[in-house]
Amino acid sequence: MSLLETDLPIVAAPMAGGPSTVALASAVTDAGGFAFLPGGYLTAPAFDALLTEARAAGRPFGVNLFVPQPGALAPDDFATYRAELAGEAAALGVELPTGPTHDDDAWRDKLTLLLADPVPLVSLTFGLPDPSDIAALRAVGTRVLATVTTPGEALLAADAGVDGFVVQGPSAGGHSGTFDPRRPLVDVPTDSVVRAVRAASPLPVVAGGGVDGPAAVRELLAAGAEAVAVGTLLLRAHESGTSPTHRAALADPGFATTVVTRAFTGRPARGLLNGFIERHEPAAPYGYPEVHHLTRDLRRAAAAAGDPHRLHLWAGTGYRAAVEAPAAEIIRALVPG
Ligand SMILES: Cc1cc2nc3c(=O)[nH]c(=O)nc-3n(C[C@H](O)[C@H](O)[C@H](O)COP(=O)(O)O)c2cc1C
């Protein structure tokens, strides 16, 4: 079964928090690819506004949602990490929240909007919802993809009724979609994860993680992916909404490597190694979204102040190949010759 009916086997990965804009999605679609827009972090009204803007742009698009997480952070652990971050907050003149916030990222309201006015594809990350939610989306004609990082997760997703997988390798920028945030992310090439998932299930695969050029695209297609998702390579695209501080860091030779960190959000995510990670990774607890809410204002202030050492600089291992250019050029340069 084919998931996408596009000229090119290239997908703009959803990047919540600013980078993925409707303008970026339109540019990727016009270049022959397919684009996902991120529903994560948005309130239901903001999500509704994004859908309205995307529909007005007149191209097909997919939507990505964060699956609700179980409450994970005890109040004592929250307080300990809050105290750990006091100096960072003071440096930026930010007041940290006094208690943990848990939320479900407005899951039910977002689902209701997508059921009322369906989109062709919905991708899920951070695990699986109740199978009845997947069935409800499929009943209105939406095909549902689960982000998976292992063959075991793929089998669980297939049992829950999805139409296909977004296989995310550990070299991917941003949050890992792992169903188990405490499982250490083993450093394996994305194509080997794709092969393992393909061996476990016949469902179609979009694959991403660490793509830095056409050779990587060719490898993932050869491993059995129907299309290849790119995130990091689009972070510096003219049409992306990446903050100037993040853009500058991606091009700064002083940022020499990426690491997987939970220091910013309590969930493993890959980003450029910076001062915040160096200072706080050892003390950082697991606990998404509580840690995300704890550090959110601090990170916003850092971005506004142009401080790359207190901001999450999400990036995959291919970040050196991310260039400042129109998205169409970036997409076309990825097509294997
Ligand atoms: C800034 C940023 C934000 C991201 N936000 C999301 C998101 O909202 N939902 C999601 O499923 N994946 C998210 N990801 C992961 C991407 O969808 C994708 O797996 C990853 O970018 C692919 O690896 P690459 O960055 O090496 O190309 C994000 C990645 C980045 C870099």
PDBQT file of the ligand as one rigid body, heavy atoms in Angstrom, charges set to zero:
ROOT
HETATM    1  C1  LIG A 401      13.088  21.294  15.886  1.00  0.00    +0.000 C 
HETATM    2  C2  LIG A 401      12.449  19.940  15.780  1.00  0.00    +0.000 A 
HETATM    3  C3  LIG A 401      11.145  19.760  16.219  1.00  0.00    +0.000 A 
HETATM    4  C4  LIG A 401      10.530  18.504  16.105  1.00  0.00    +0.000 A 
HETATM    5  N1  LIG A 401       9.220  18.358  16.492  1.00  0.00    +0.000 NA
HETATM    6  C5  LIG A 401       8.582  17.174  16.266  1.00  0.00    +0.000 A 
HETATM    7  C6  LIG A 401       7.184  17.050  16.479  1.00  0.00    +0.000 A 
HETATM    8  O1  LIG A 401       6.509  17.991  16.853  1.00  0.00    +0.000 OA
HETATM    9  N2  LIG A 401       6.617  15.830  16.263  1.00  0.00    +0.000 N 
HETATM   10  C7  LIG A 401       7.332  14.754  15.792  1.00  0.00    +0.000 A 
HETATM   11  O2  LIG A 401       6.761  13.683  15.590  1.00  0.00    +0.000 OA
HETATM   12  N3  LIG A 401       8.654  14.853  15.566  1.00  0.00    +0.000 NA
HETATM   13  C8  LIG A 401       9.286  16.043  15.772  1.00  0.00    +0.000 A 
HETATM   14  N4  LIG A 401      10.616  16.161  15.471  1.00  0.00    +0.000 N 
HETATM   15  C9  LIG A 401      11.318  14.995  14.892  1.00  0.00    +0.000 C 
HETATM   16  C10 LIG A 401      11.098  14.995  13.376  1.00  0.00    +0.000 C 
HETATM   17  O3  LIG A 401       9.748  14.749  13.092  1.00  0.00    +0.000 OA
HETATM   18  C11 LIG A 401      11.965  13.949  12.668  1.00  0.00    +0.000 C 
HETATM   19  O4  LIG A 401      11.840  12.682  13.299  1.00  0.00    +0.000 OA
HETATM   20  C12 LIG A 401      13.419  14.323  12.656  1.00  0.00    +0.000 C 
HETATM   21  O5  LIG A 401      13.575  15.686  12.388  1.00  0.00    +0.000 OA
HETATM   22  C13 LIG A 401      14.140  13.526  11.586  1.00  0.00    +0.000 C 
HETATM   23  O6  LIG A 401      15.528  13.573  11.775  1.00  0.00    +0.000 OA
HETATM   24  P1  LIG A 401      16.455  14.764  11.221  1.00  0.00    +0.000 P 
HETATM   25  O7  LIG A 401      16.142  15.949  12.096  1.00  0.00    +0.000 OA
HETATM   26  O8  LIG A 401      17.824  14.250  11.437  1.00  0.00    +0.000 OA
HETATM   27  O9  LIG A 401      16.076  15.025   9.802  1.00  0.00    +0.000 OA
HETATM   28  C14 LIG A 401      11.252  17.402  15.572  1.00  0.00    +0.000 A 
HETATM   29  C15 LIG A 401      12.571  17.596  15.127  1.00  0.00    +0.000 A 
HETATM   30  C16 LIG A 401      13.171  18.838  15.218  1.00  0.00    +0.000 A 
HETATM   31  C17 LIG A 401      14.571  19.014  14.680  1.00  0.00    +0.000 C 
ENDROOT
TORSDOF 0
